[in-house]
Amino acid sequence: MQKKRANFKRLIEKAEAQVSRANERTKSSFSTKIRRTARKVEQAEEKNQRPFLWRNRLKPGMYM
């Protein structure tokens, strides 16, 4: 997961660098792509954490 996270971070940094060099129309397009990618990273992290959260909730003795 750390490797994927680092890869997404590099992609976002690359896109942000391109945005800084782009014109206004292109900046808008890049900004949208950056937001979408960042959201995908957040969703992947949430999905990765879900099993751990459920495991902690369902530990033996929790509902006694």
ChimeraX commands (.cxc) that place a marker at each C-alpha (Angstrom):
marker #1 position 0.00,0.00,0.00 radius 0.5
marker #1 position 2.87,2.37,0.79 radius 0.5
marker #1 position 4.29,1.85,-2.70 radius 0.5
marker #1 position 0.95,2.68,-4.32 radius 0.5
marker #1 position 0.55,5.70,-2.08 radius 0.5
marker #1 position 4.01,6.97,-3.04 radius 0.5
marker #1 position 3.20,6.41,-6.71 radius 0.5
marker #1 position -0.05,8.39,-6.45 radius 0.5
marker #1 position 1.79,11.14,-4.58 radius 0.5
marker #1 position 4.38,11.39,-7.38 radius 0.5
marker #1 position 1.59,11.50,-9.99 radius 0.5
marker #1 position -0.18,14.28,-8.11 radius 0.5
marker #1 position 3.07,16.26,-7.74 radius 0.5
marker #1 position 3.77,15.82,-11.46 radius 0.5
marker #1 position 0.26,17.03,-12.35 radius 0.5
marker #1 position 0.61,20.03,-10.03 radius 0.5
marker #1 position 3.89,20.96,-11.73 radius 0.5
marker #1 position 2.16,20.77,-15.11 radius 0.5
marker #1 position -0.66,22.96,-13.80 radius 0.5
marker #1 position 1.78,25.66,-12.78 radius 0.5
marker #1 position 3.12,25.78,-16.36 radius 0.5
marker #1 position -0.24,25.54,-18.13 radius 0.5
marker #1 position -2.66,28.16,-19.40 radius 0.5
marker #1 position -6.00,28.79,-17.65 radius 0.5
marker #1 position -8.06,26.31,-19.67 radius 0.5
marker #1 position -5.53,23.56,-19.20 radius 0.5
marker #1 position -5.13,24.44,-15.51 radius 0.5
marker #1 position -8.82,23.79,-14.96 radius 0.5
marker #1 position -8.55,20.39,-16.63 radius 0.5
marker #1 position -5.46,19.43,-14.61 radius 0.5
marker #1 position -7.01,20.65,-11.37 radius 0.5
marker #1 position -10.04,18.44,-11.97 radius 0.5
marker #1 position -7.81,15.43,-12.64 radius 0.5
marker #1 position -5.79,16.15,-9.49 radius 0.5
marker #1 position -8.94,16.29,-7.36 radius 0.5
marker #1 position -10.23,13.02,-8.86 radius 0.5
marker #1 position -6.90,11.28,-8.26 radius 0.5
marker #1 position -6.69,12.57,-4.70 radius 0.5
marker #1 position -10.23,11.29,-4.05 radius 0.5
marker #1 position -9.31,7.87,-5.46 radius 0.5
marker #1 position -6.36,7.74,-3.06 radius 0.5
marker #1 position -8.65,8.62,-0.13 radius 0.5
marker #1 position -11.15,5.96,-1.17 radius 0.5
marker #1 position -8.41,3.33,-1.48 radius 0.5
marker #1 position -7.12,4.20,1.99 radius 0.5
marker #1 position -10.64,4.02,3.46 radius 0.5
marker #1 position -11.22,0.68,1.76 radius 0.5
marker #1 position -7.91,-0.57,3.13 radius 0.5
marker #1 position -8.86,0.48,6.69 radius 0.5
marker #1 position -12.36,-1.03,6.65 radius 0.5
marker #1 position -11.33,-4.62,7.47 radius 0.5
marker #1 position -9.25,-3.42,10.42 radius 0.5
marker #1 position -12.14,-1.38,11.79 radius 0.5
marker #1 position -14.56,-4.30,11.52 radius 0.5
marker #1 position -12.05,-6.68,13.05 radius 0.5
marker #1 position -11.72,-4.39,16.06 radius 0.5
marker #1 position -15.49,-4.10,16.41 radius 0.5
marker #1 position -16.04,-7.83,16.22 radius 0.5
marker #1 position -13.38,-8.92,18.71 radius 0.5
marker #1 position -14.57,-11.70,21.03 radius 0.5
marker #1 position -16.29,-10.38,24.12 radius 0.5
marker #1 position -17.26,-7.04,22.60 radius 0.5
marker #1 position -20.98,-7.77,22.78 radius 0.5
marker #1 position -21.12,-9.54,26.10 radius 0.5
marker link #1:1,2 radius 0.2
marker link #1:2,3 radius 0.2
marker link #1:3,4 radius 0.2
marker link #1:4,5 radius 0.2
marker link #1:5,6 radius 0.2
marker link #1:6,7 radius 0.2
marker link #1:7,8 radius 0.2
marker link #1:8,9 radius 0.2
marker link #1:9,10 radius 0.2
marker link #1:10,11 radius 0.2
marker link #1:11,12 radius 0.2
marker link #1:12,13 radius 0.2
marker link #1:13,14 radius 0.2
marker link #1:14,15 radius 0.2
marker link #1:15,16 radius 0.2
marker link #1:16,17 radius 0.2
marker link #1:17,18 radius 0.2
marker link #1:18,19 radius 0.2
marker link #1:19,20 radius 0.2
marker link #1:20,21 radius 0.2
marker link #1:21,22 radius 0.2
marker link #1:22,23 radius 0.2
marker link #1:23,24 radius 0.2
marker link #1:24,25 radius 0.2
marker link #1:25,26 radius 0.2
marker link #1:26,27 radius 0.2
marker link #1:27,28 radius 0.2
marker link #1:28,29 radius 0.2
marker link #1:29,30 radius 0.2
marker link #1:30,31 radius 0.2
marker link #1:31,32 radius 0.2
marker link #1:32,33 radius 0.2
marker link #1:33,34 radius 0.2
marker link #1:34,35 radius 0.2
marker link #1:35,36 radius 0.2
marker link #1:36,37 radius 0.2
marker link #1:37,38 radius 0.2
marker link #1:38,39 radius 0.2
marker link #1:39,40 radius 0.2
marker link #1:40,41 radius 0.2
marker link #1:41,42 radius 0.2
marker link #1:42,43 radius 0.2
marker link #1:43,44 radius 0.2
marker link #1:44,45 radius 0.2
marker link #1:45,46 radius 0.2
marker link #1:46,47 radius 0.2
marker link #1:47,48 radius 0.2
marker link #1:48,49 radius 0.2
marker link #1:49,50 radius 0.2
marker link #1:50,51 radius 0.2
marker link #1:51,52 radius 0.2
marker link #1:52,53 radius 0.2
marker link #1:53,54 radius 0.2
marker link #1:54,55 radius 0.2
marker link #1:55,56 radius 0.2
marker link #1:56,57 radius 0.2
marker link #1:57,58 radius 0.2
marker link #1:58,59 radius 0.2
marker link #1:59,60 radius 0.2
marker link #1:60,61 radius 0.2
marker link #1:61,62 radius 0.2
marker link #1:62,63 radius 0.2
marker link #1:63,64 radius 0.2
view
